[in-house]
Amino acid sequence: MNKAYLQKFAKHLKKLREAKNLTQDDIGVNGISRSMVGMIETAQTDITISKLKIIADNLNIKVKDLFDFE
């Protein structure tokens, strides 16, 4: 696991969520829990492709936008 990359992803995800004035509870639906969102945003866990799709849908963005941080 590349911890530095996960931390960059985590920071970007949190920034995207906060820019839309959403809480972790708001995007922690449809198969992903608020606690999982918290773990992802603090780089405590890796994420699957299916979870990426759920998060992107809940943020109303494309999956590729989740990776626009480098």
C-alpha positions in Angstrom: 0.0 0.0 0.0 1.3 3.4 -1.0 0.5 5.5 2.2 1.6 8.8 0.6 -0.7 8.3 -2.3 -3.6 7.3 -0.1 -3.0 10.4 2.0 -3.2 12.6 -1.1 -6.3 10.9 -2.2 -7.8 11.2 1.3 -7.1 15.0 1.4 -8.6 15.5 -2.0 -11.7 13.5 -1.2 -12.3 15.5 1.9 -11.8 18.8 -0.1 -14.3 17.7 -2.7 -16.9 16.7 -0.1 -16.5 19.9 1.9 -16.6 22.1 -1.3 -20.1 20.7 -1.8 -21.0 21.3 1.9 -21.6 17.6 2.5 -20.9 15.6 5.6 -19.5 12.1 5.8 -23.0 10.9 6.5 -24.2 12.6 3.3 -21.9 10.5 1.1 -21.9 7.5 3.4 -25.0 6.0 1.7 -25.8 3.4 -1.0 -23.5 0.7 0.3 -20.8 2.7 2.0 -20.9 3.7 5.7 -20.0 7.0 7.3 -17.3 5.3 9.2 -15.8 3.9 6.0 -15.8 7.4 4.5 -14.0 8.6 7.6 -11.4 5.8 7.3 -10.9 6.7 3.6 -10.5 10.4 4.4 -7.9 9.7 7.0 -6.0 7.2 4.8 -6.6 4.4 7.3 -7.9 2.0 4.6 -7.6 1.3 0.9 -10.7 1.5 -1.3 -12.2 -0.7 -4.0 -13.3 0.4 -7.4 -17.0 -0.3 -6.5 -16.7 2.0 -3.4 -15.0 4.7 -5.6 -18.0 4.6 -7.9 -20.5 4.9 -5.0 -18.6 7.9 -3.6 -18.4 9.6 -7.0 -22.1 9.1 -7.5 -22.9 10.4 -4.0 -20.7 13.5 -4.8 -22.3 13.8 -8.2 -19.0 13.7 -9.9 -17.1 11.3 -12.3 -14.8 8.7 -10.8 -11.9 10.3 -12.7 -12.4 13.5 -10.7 -11.5 11.7 -7.5 -8.0 11.3 -8.9 -7.5 14.9 -10.1 -5.1 15.8 -7.3 -1.5 15.4 -8.7 
